[in-house]
């Protein structure tokens, strides 16, 4: 179960907004997290609390295929992204990096900035605790749920190979 405060963004939030290109000279998650959504809200990373949730419109994560974007979101402390739709490469990169994302146009329409949101990934249920309304997300395929449970693609492969998994 995931619960956090909603931070709302609009349509077509691209990877340059999620993590500006000027920070791509590092792959350090902590450094990337400090600059998450900086061009949309310069103080975003300072205002969020670990576990908070991004809610966005259509085509979230469009633009370049950089893996830095979901890494920055996760490292900033965001526990989940709910959007009307995601760019295909961002969708896959998010699961590969262990960042839960859910598609639910109805939830996006029913959540305002600051609302407390509770998400059950196993059922795809999104509850706006502040308003008492519930929504359903597009189900996450079982394999993708497995990736999230272990923290992403690399820990998944390591576990399948019998190697120690570090997060």
ZISULDA-V148065 format. One record per pair of residues at least 4 apart in sequence whose ideal C-beta (glycine too) atoms are under 8 Angstrom apart, sorted by sequence separation. I is the first residue (numbers start at 1). J is the second residue. D is the distance in Angstrom with one decimal. If there is no record, write none. Layout:
# ZISULDA-V148065
i = {I I}
j = {J J}
d = {D D}
This chain:
# ZISULDA-V148065
i = {9 13 14 15 16 19 28 29 30 31 32 37 38 40 43 44 48 56 67 68 69 70 71 72 74 86 87 88 89 90 91 92 93 95 104 105 106 107 111 120 128 140 141 142 143 144 145 146 148 151 152 153 154 155 156 157 159 13 16 19 26 27 73 81 86 94 102 120 128 140 147 150 151 158 26 38 41 94 95 111 119 127 128 147 150 158 159 37 38 94 119 120 127 128 158 23 36 37 61 73 86 118 119 126 127 140 23 36 61 117 118 125 126 147 150 35 91 117 125 126 146 155 34 117 118 125 126 155 23 33 116 117 124 125 155 19 81 115 116 117 124 115 116 124 151 20 86 115 124 150 19 114 115 124 151 19 37 86 102 111 18 20 81 83 85 110 112 119 18 19 20 54 80 81 82 83 84 100 102 107 121 17 70 80 81 82 83 84 85 60 69 78 79 80 81 82 84 100 107 110 17 80 82 102 104 16 17 60 70 74 110 122 54 60 63 65 69 70 74 84 102 121 52 53 56 58 60 61 62 65 74 82 83 110 51 52 53 54 55 56 57 58 59 60 61 67 70 71 73 82 13 50 52 53 54 55 56 57 58 59 60 66 70 121 9 48 49 51 53 54 55 56 59 61 62 65 107 48 50 53 54 61 67 70 82 106 7 48 60 61 67 106 107 9 45 104 44 61 104 61 104 103 104 82 102 103 32 36 102 7 35 36 82 33 102 32 33 36 37 80 32 33 36 79 100 7 27 33 80 24 29 33 34 36 5 13 18 29 32 33 5 13 24 27 33 82 4 7 9 11 12 23 29 30 6 7 9 10 11 12 13 15 29 4 5 6 7 8 9 10 11 12 13 14 15 16 19 3 4 5 6 7 8 9 11 13 14 15 16 100 2 4 6 13 14 15 19 23 95 98 12 14 15 19 98 2 9 15 18 57 96 19 55 56 95 98 15 19 55 95 98 15 18 98 18 82 97 55 96 97 95 96 98 95 96 55 53 53 7 11 4 4 15 4 2 2 2 8 8 6 8 6 7 6 6 5 6 5 6 5 6 4 5 3 4 3 3 2 3 1 2 1 2 1 2 3}
j = {13 17 18 19 20 23 32 33 34 35 36 41 42 44 47 48 52 60 71 72 73 74 75 76 78 90 91 92 93 94 95 96 97 99 108 109 110 111 115 124 132 144 145 146 147 148 149 150 152 155 156 157 158 159 160 161 163 18 21 24 31 32 78 86 91 99 107 125 133 145 152 155 156 163 32 44 47 100 101 117 125 133 134 153 156 164 165 44 45 101 126 127 134 135 165 31 44 45 69 81 94 126 127 134 135 148 32 45 70 126 127 134 135 156 159 45 101 127 135 136 156 165 45 128 129 136 137 166 35 45 128 129 136 137 167 32 94 128 129 130 137 129 130 138 165 35 101 130 139 165 35 130 131 140 167 36 54 103 119 128 36 38 99 101 103 128 130 137 37 38 39 73 99 100 101 102 103 119 121 126 140 37 90 100 101 102 103 104 105 81 90 99 100 101 102 103 105 121 128 131 39 102 104 124 126 39 40 83 93 97 133 145 78 84 87 89 93 94 98 108 126 145 77 78 81 83 85 86 87 90 99 107 108 135 77 78 79 80 81 82 83 84 85 86 87 93 96 97 99 108 40 77 79 80 81 82 83 84 85 86 87 93 97 148 37 76 77 79 81 82 83 84 87 89 90 93 135 77 79 82 83 90 96 99 111 135 37 78 90 91 97 136 137 40 76 135 76 93 136 94 137 137 138 117 137 138 68 72 138 44 72 73 119 71 140 71 72 75 76 119 72 73 76 119 140 48 68 74 121 66 71 75 76 78 48 56 61 72 75 76 49 57 68 71 77 126 49 52 54 56 57 68 74 75 52 53 55 56 57 58 59 61 75 51 52 53 54 55 56 57 58 59 60 61 62 63 66 51 52 53 54 55 56 57 59 61 62 63 64 148 51 53 55 62 63 64 68 72 144 147 62 64 65 69 148 53 60 66 69 108 147 71 107 108 147 150 68 72 108 148 151 69 72 152 73 137 152 111 152 153 152 153 155 153 154 117 117 119 78 84 78 79 90 80 79 80 100 111 112 111 113 112 113 113 114 114 115 115 116 116 117 116 117 116 117 117 118 118 119 118 119 119 120 120 121 129}
d = {5.1 5.1 7.2 6.7 5.9 5.8 6.6 6.0 6.8 7.3 6.9 5.6 5.7 6.8 5.5 6.5 4.5 4.4 6.0 5.9 6.7 6.1 5.9 6.2 6.6 5.3 6.8 6.7 6.0 6.1 7.2 6.2 6.1 7.4 6.5 6.4 6.1 5.9 5.1 7.3 7.1 4.9 7.1 6.6 6.8 6.7 6.4 6.8 7.8 4.4 6.8 6.3 6.3 6.2 6.5 6.3 7.3 6.6 5.8 7.2 4.9 7.5 4.8 7.9 4.3 4.2 7.6 4.5 4.8 5.2 6.0 4.5 8.0 4.2 6.8 6.5 7.7 7.6 7.6 6.0 7.3 7.4 7.5 5.9 5.0 7.2 5.2 4.1 7.0 4.7 5.4 7.9 4.8 7.6 5.2 7.0 6.3 7.1 6.0 6.5 7.5 7.6 7.6 7.0 7.7 7.5 6.3 5.1 7.7 6.5 4.4 6.1 4.5 5.4 5.8 6.7 6.6 7.0 7.5 7.3 6.5 4.6 5.3 5.9 5.4 6.5 5.7 7.6 4.8 6.3 7.6 6.7 5.6 7.6 6.6 5.7 7.2 5.3 4.1 8.0 4.2 7.3 5.1 7.1 7.4 6.5 6.1 4.0 5.1 6.5 6.1 7.7 6.6 6.8 4.8 6.3 7.9 6.5 6.8 5.4 6.6 6.1 6.9 7.1 5.9 5.8 7.7 8.0 6.3 8.0 5.3 6.8 7.8 7.5 7.5 7.8 6.9 7.5 7.7 4.4 6.6 6.7 7.0 4.5 4.6 4.9 6.3 7.7 7.7 6.6 6.4 7.7 7.0 6.9 7.5 7.8 4.4 5.7 7.5 6.9 5.3 6.7 5.9 6.8 5.7 7.3 5.2 4.0 5.2 6.3 5.2 7.3 5.4 7.9 7.3 4.3 7.0 4.3 6.7 5.0 6.6 6.9 6.5 6.6 6.8 7.3 7.2 5.4 4.1 8.0 4.7 5.5 6.5 6.1 6.8 5.8 6.1 7.6 7.8 7.5 6.7 4.5 5.8 5.2 4.5 5.0 7.8 5.5 5.9 6.4 7.1 3.9 6.9 5.0 4.5 5.0 4.3 5.2 4.9 7.3 7.0 7.8 4.3 6.7 7.5 6.2 6.8 4.8 7.2 7.3 7.2 7.4 5.7 7.5 7.2 7.1 3.8 5.5 7.6 6.4 7.9 2.5 7.1 4.3 7.3 4.8 8.0 6.6 6.8 7.2 6.2 7.6 6.8 6.3 5.0 5.3 7.6 7.7 6.7 7.4 4.2 6.0 6.9 7.4 3.8 4.3 5.7 4.3 7.1 7.2 6.7 5.7 7.3 8.0 7.3 5.5 5.7 7.3 7.7 5.4 3.9 8.0 3.8 7.9 7.9 6.6 7.1 7.6 7.8 6.8 5.4 3.1 7.5 7.4 7.7 5.5 6.8 7.7 5.5 4.0 6.6 7.7 5.9 7.6 7.1 6.2 7.0 6.1 6.5 7.6 7.4 7.7 7.3 6.0 7.5 7.1 7.3 6.9 3.6 6.8 7.9 6.1 3.8 4.1 4.8 5.4 5.3 4.9 4.3 4.9 4.5 4.9 5.2 7.3 7.4 5.7 7.4 6.6 4.0 7.1 7.9 6.9 7.2 7.2 6.2 7.1 4.9 4.2 7.2 5.4 7.0 4.6 4.9 7.6 3.4 5.0 4.9 8.0 4.9 6.8 5.7 7.8 7.8 5.4 6.0 7.1 7.6 5.4 4.2 6.4 7.0 7.9 7.4 7.1 4.9 7.5 7.5 4.1 5.7 6.6 4.2 4.3 6.1 3.4 6.4 7.2 5.0 5.0 5.6 7.7 7.4 4.1 7.4 7.4 7.9 7.3 5.1 7.1 7.8 7.6 7.9 5.6 6.9 7.6 4.7 5.1 7.0 6.9 6.7 5.0 4.3 7.1 6.5 6.1 6.5 6.2 4.7 7.4 7.5 6.1 5.1 7.3 7.6 6.7 6.5 7.0 4.5 7.0 7.4 6.5 4.3 7.3 7.9 5.7 6.9 7.3}
